[in-house]
Amino acid sequence: MNREFIAEQFKVLQDHICKRLEEVDGKSVFIEDLWKRDEGGGGRTRIIKDGTILEKGGVAFSEVHGPVSEIMHKQLGLDGESFFATGVSIVLHPNSPFVPIIHMNVRYFEMNTGVYWFGGGIDLTPHYIKPNQAAWFHADLKNVCDSYNSTFYERFKSWADDYFYLPHRDETRGVGGIFFDHLTAEDCHLTKEQLLDFCLDLGRLFPETYEKQVLAGKDLEVKPDQLNWRNLRRGRYVEFNLVHDRGTKFGLLSGGRTESILMSLPKDASWEYGFTPEVDSPEAFTLNNLKKGIDWLNA
């Protein structure tokens, strides 16, 4: 199984996810933007906006390669002269504050030294945390993880709690999910083909698990103060992506396409100095549950 085969499978995954998300939204369709990278490779960035469900979303495929620059050596610690990277990255920002933001990415990385790894993650960022909906989401992830390795879910769930975290706010980004990086066949007693299948199964799960979240919240009445809260939570999302997200840093440092890298940002977001929600409000409940280590399966 070579890297070209892996890239082709990720292209097929992008096609599948876009088709299903158009069905979930029911109104808008993706617009494709093809791009090339001067140093080598390119991608297909697909954007959906102004939908019934989705205010803005992106599903991006990339396949890039080229020399490892000095800044990549220093900032990313890449040990080699050239690299190849391919993957699919998704972020969806819904209209309703009762439908969560969701993110997923799966990726494959290979150095000219022969070193390779898979990485990825999927996490849910509700504007309003609903424990039962968080439980659905985590149960879906656990089912996929368990079909490959019984240790994956707990290991990757803990990794996600640590990764999707804003230390300057002492908040998790949402109710977490799973995250993994630098994963090789030797790490988990699987073949390289099985690791690819694991990534593809997570990708195929993505629109199905998100549809459950959409159906639970899309028809609820929305008040102006709830939209304000939605935008404040989007502001936290922006902070994470610009300050902490490794994918954003890699894309910018490797000379990636800025528009595609920053597709994860919402159309509108807000920051309000010293905002404190009312005691015992749904907003306060959400803030109080942005913590590491919560067992959402039994919430």
Summary of the structure (lengths in Angstrom):
residues: 299
radius of gyration: 18.7
end to end distance: 41.0
largest distance: 56.0
contacts: 976
relative contact order: 0.16
helix: 44%
strand: 25%
